[in-house]
């Protein structure tokens, strides 16, 4: 069984070992991990790395999924696809060279399920474009960890030239036979079966699942790709009555069409009254305690802590990646948005500090309970 590494999010300087051109507009980047950082960069299939970049004098943080398997300890590799007007991705794809040194945060993310050699599960993956990246890590790891495990991949792209990791997938199919089935759905495809042409709509996702998946309690679904595709697949699975606990979704940008959860986090202590003015907020980080003042309205707890000079962990600041997750051990806060935490985590006092504002005059935020 692969266990989840527990650690605080920290940046380290890593050297780029090699760069591989995957398609005309995408690359994969392999990092060289020094021996003293091996434990820090241990990861679980499906997790991601956050890079801190300087683009024309501006600091940018961007998260990219890991495509390698944790079963290959000497390799940690991410994929980057250049996007229109994407400052970070353009710099990486066009300018990065082997030997370059980048600031890289330790692996994060919850886009996985724990594996065990005795499992007899069927993993059904829907990927679109560069959303294949964490899916590939999952596929590689399942095939080697669970000898009775099976995988079905539905992979959407505009055309065959845009299929990232096509060769790697073909090699895995050749090696593992019927344990891995890959179905390509191309926007401009010309397959005789129209099910494999066009966008992955709600109807198409339902039809693919109905034809190729015998859904039961041992089937788990993973979805990663452009937001419209993920919304469509999620809706299809909901209509097929798939339990939510068996559906895993990975987001790196805040959704445009889905409704964010906007919960208040229950207080462990403190009055249940709206706060006026500022709160005394104690930040617990790396065993150290720092007290700051945070306004009830305005900057988030994370932004205020960062402005006070604290090296608090964050990546997207968009309620998506969970890097800034912490636990409220005293007081009460509200979150503007939440696309990442489960209802159970919120009920247990966890928050996204990039979205959190105090509701009581005293709050204790513990990053060490991430």
N, C-alpha and C positions, 0 to 999 in steps of 0.2 A: 504494500500500500504506500502511496505517496502522501506524505503529511504536509500540511501547510506551514511554511516558514513563518515565524513570528518575529517581527523586528520593526523598528521605526523607519520611516522613509527618510533617506539621506542621499545627498548627491556625492558622487565620487568621480574623479577624472579617469576616463578609460581611453585606451588607444584603439583606433579602428584597425582591425587586423586585415580585413579584406572587404571588397565591395563587388557584388555580382549584379549584372544587368539582367533583370527578370523580364521586363517588357520595355518598349520604347520610352515609357514614362514612369517606370518603377524600378527600384533597386532593392537589394537586401544588403544589410550592413552587419558584418560580424565583428564582435568586440573581443579584445584580448583581456582576460580577467586575471589580474595578479594573484598569486597563491594566497596572499593575506586577505583577499576580498572574495574568495570562493564562497564562503558561507554567507556573506552579505548578498551575493547575487544568485544564490540558490533560488529556484523558482518553480512554480506549478504550471503545468500545461494550461494555456489560455490567458496567462497574465501578460502584462505590458511593462515597458520602460518609458520613463519620462525624460526627455532631453531638455537641457537648458541651453539655449542658443543666443548668440548675439547677432542680430540682423540689423545692419546699419545703425548701430548704437542703441538698439532697443532689445531688452531682454524678452525672449519668448520661451514659453514652456509648451512642449508638444508631447503627447503620448503616442507611442507606436507599439503595436502588439509584437510579441515574441513568436517567431515561426519555428524555432528549433525546439527540440524535446529536452526536458530536464534529465532524460536518461543519457544524454550526451553531455557530460559535465564540462568538457573542454570547449563547448561552443554555446554562445548566446547570440542570437541573430534576430534582427527585426527587419520588417519590410516598410518601405516608404514609397508612396505613390504621389507624384507631383500633381497638385490640384491647381486649378485656375486661380490666380491671384494669391496663392498660398506662399507666404514669405518663407516660412520655415521649410516646407517640403521642397520648394524650388531651390533654396540654398543647398540643401542636403543632396538632392538628385544631381544638380548641375556642378557643384563646387567641391563636395567632400572627396577626400583622397585617402587611400590607405596610409596609416601613420598619423593621421589627424587625431587630435585629442578632444574629447567632448565631455561635458558635465552630464553624468547619467545618474538618475535616481534608482535606488534599489527597486526590484520588481514589486508590482502591486497588482491588484485586481481580483475579482471574484467570479470570473467567467470560466468556471470549471466544476466538475463533480469529482469527488474522491474515488479513486480506482482501487480495485482489488482483484487478484488473480483468479479468485473463485467466481467473480461476477459473470453472468451470462446476459449482458445487456445489449440492447440495440441503440446505437447513438445515431440520431438523424440530424444532419447539419444543413442549414440553409445559409449560403454565403453569397455575397454580391461584391464584385470587384476586389478591392484590397481587404474586404472583410474575411477573405480566405486565410489571412495571416494567423490569427489565433486558432482558427479551425484546423489548420495544418498541424500546429503543435499538438492539439488534442488528438487528431487522427494518428500521428506518429506514436504518441504515448499510449493510447488505447491499444493499438495493434501489438505493441511489445509488452504491455503490462497485463492485459486480459486475453489469454489465449482463446477464450470462448466468446470474446466480444466481437460485435459486428458493427459496421458503419455504413450509412448511406448519405452521400453528399449530393445536394442539389446546388449547383454553382452557376450563378447568373453573371453574364458579361455582355458587353455590346456586340463583340465579335470575337472570333477565335484568336486574333492577334493580341487581344487584351487579357487573355487568360493568364493570370499570375500563377506561377508554380505549376504550370501544366506538365512539364517534364517530371517534376517530383511526384505529382499525383499518379502519372502513368507508371512510374517505377514502383510505387507502393502497390498499385493494382496488380502489376505483374508479379510482385513478390508474395502478396497475401491473398490473391485470388478472390474467392467469393466472400471473404470477410470485409472487403471494401468495394462498394459500388458507387461510381461517380456518374452523375447525370448533368451534362452541360445544358444550360438554357440561355440561348443567345438572342439578344434583342433583334438583330438583323440576320438571324439564322434561316437556313433553308431546309431544315429537316422535314422529311415526309410526315412525321408525326408533329402536328402543330403544338402539341403540349410542350415541346422543347424550343419553340420559337416565341419571341416577344418578351415583354416584361413579366416579372413574377407578380401576378395579380393575386387577389384573394382567391378567386376561383381556380387559378392555376396552382397555387400552393395547396389548396384543398384537394385538387385532382391528383397532384403528384403524391401527396401523402396517402390518399385513398388507394392509388394503384401500387405503390411500392413499399408501403409501411403497414405492417400488422401491429397496430398500436395496442400496447398492454402496459401493465405496471412496470415492466422492465425496459421500457422505451423512454429515452430522454432526448429532448430537442435543444439544439443550439442554433441561435440566429445572430448573424453579424453581417452588416453591410449598410448600404444607403438607407436612410430613414424610411422612405416610402415602402421599400421592400420589406423591412422589418415590421412595419405596421401591418402590411398585407398578410405576412406569414402569421403574425400573432393573432390577427383577426380570424384567419382560416383555422388555426389550431383551437381557438376559443369556440368556433362554430362546430368543430369536431369533438368538443367536450374533453379536450386534453387538460389534465390538471395543471394549474399554474406552477406548482412546485416542480414539475418535470420540464419546464420551459426555462431556458437560460438565454438571456439577451445581453449583448454587449453594445454599449453606446460610447462614443467619444465626443459627440456634439449634442447640445441640448435639442431635444425633439421640437419640431415646429407644429406638428399637428396633434400630438398626444397631450393629454392633460397631466400636468405635474401634480404630485402630491404636496400639499402645503400643511403639514401637521404641526401642532404644538407638541413639544416634548415634555412629558410629565415631570414634575419636580420631585426630587427625592426629599427636599425640604424647602421651605420658603412659602411666602404668601402667594396665592393665586390671584394677583392683581396686576393690571397693566402698569408698566413702568413709565414714569415721566422723568425726563432728565437722563442721568447717567447711572450705570451700575458699576459696582466693584466686581471685577472679574479676575479670578485667580486662574492662571494658566499653569498646568503641570506638564512639563516637557523635558524628557530625558532626566527625570528625577529631580529637576529643579522647579521651584515655584516662583512665579512672578505675578504681581498684581497690577492690573491696568484698569483704566476707566473706559467703558464702552457706552456710547449713546444708545438709547432705546431705538432711535430712528437715525438712519444714516449708514455709515460703514459697518460691515459685518464684523463679527468677533475676529475672524481671520485677518481681515484687512487692518483692523486696529492693532492687533498683536504684531503684525508685520511692520506697521508704521512705528511701533514702539521698539523695534530692533530685534524682535524674537524671530528665530529661524524656524518658523512654523511650516509644516509640510503642506504643499498644495501643488496642483498641476493645472486643471482646467478652469477652476473658479466658475464652473457652469452647472454645478449640481449633478455631475455625471460620473466622475472617475473615482470618487471615494478616497482620494489621497488625503484629504483634509479631515477625515473622519475622526471624531473624538467622542468621549462620553461625558455627559453632564452628571456630576455626582452631587451637586447641590444647586438649588435654584431652578429656574425655568427659562427656556428660550423658545423662540419661534423660528421656523425656517421659511424663507421666501419660496424656494423650490426644492424638490427632491425627486431625482430620477434614479437614484442609486441604492438607497437604503431600503431594506425590506420593512414591512410593518412590524415584524418581530424585533428588528434592531431598533426601530424608533421607540417601541414600547419599552425596550430595555435601556433607554436613555441615550442612545447614540445619535449624533447629529453630523451634518456637513457644516463645518464651521465657516465655510465661505458663504453660506446662506443664512447664518444664525444671528439673531439679535436678542438681547436680554429682555425678559419680561418681569424679572424680579430684581430687587436692588443689590442682590449678591448672587453670584454664579461661580461655580468651580467647574472648569473645563479640563478634563484629563486626556491628553493626547497619548499618554503611555498605556491607556487601556484600549488602544486601537484594535 
